[in-house]
């Protein structure tokens, strides 16, 4: 099937990756993969 949208930027992401944003805000996830942030119990 041919491409419908001829815009060359159609496949580029428009928003940052969610995991990247979470890592920047809260640091690395815990062993369960949950982003808890510093100081959470």
C-alpha positions in Angstrom: 0.0 0.0 0.0 1.3 3.4 -0.9 1.8 6.2 1.6 -1.0 8.6 2.0 0.8 11.5 3.8 3.7 12.9 1.7 5.0 15.0 4.6 8.6 13.7 5.3 8.1 14.4 9.0 5.0 12.3 9.4 6.8 9.5 11.2 8.9 11.6 13.5 7.7 11.7 17.1 6.1 15.0 18.2 6.3 14.3 21.9 9.2 13.1 24.1 9.3 9.4 25.1 7.3 8.9 28.2 9.9 6.7 29.9 12.6 9.4 29.2 10.5 12.1 30.8 9.8 9.9 33.9 13.5 9.2 34.3 14.3 12.9 34.1 11.6 13.7 36.7 12.0 10.8 39.1 15.2 9.1 38.4 15.6 5.3 37.8 12.6 3.1 38.5 12.6 0.6 41.4 13.0 -3.1 40.9 9.3 -3.4 40.1 9.7 -0.8 37.3 7.8 1.9 39.2 9.1 5.5 39.1 8.7 6.6 42.7 11.0 9.6 43.0 13.4 10.4 45.8 12.3 10.2 49.4 9.2 8.1 48.8 8.6 5.3 51.3 
